């Protein structure tokens, strides 16, 4: 199991530790991508815990209390869309901001929006864009709401709010 610091802390971690922006659970089956995301987020002041797939994410999420979760879509055992769906269906995790970091095809974006994903970052990603998206979600600003015609390849979010609803 690939992870960093997993001591138990409250979900308000980012507000309780001076200088920290929060804890991010990074979920990707590619070790090099997990490491790249981890390093970029740690350099910006986040604490990062990693998981290799959706099953490991669901095993860890209640123990580490992340402030944000990033998910790849294509993973063994449990993919990112199925993981997001399970996170949204659990009252203990339904509030957690989730960003998909994947190819962000139109099918992935549509499925992710239906599953309640808050933001999309397309691979290959710009590290600055990834950090910006995670900062925004960690600050509790809610979903990134870029209209379809204005979305960039790095922020493939379609529509407003979760599941593409206008309510947000």
Buried (B, 14 or more C-beta within 10 A) or exposed (E): EBBEEEEEBEBEBBEEBEEBBBBBBBBBBBEEBBBBBBEBBEEBBBBBBBBBBBBBBBEBBEEBBBBBBBBBBEBEEBBBBBBBBBBBEEEEBEEBBBBBBBBBEEEBBBBBBBBBBBBBBBBEBBBEBBBBBBBBBBBEEBBBBBEEEEBEBBBBBBBBBBBBEEEE
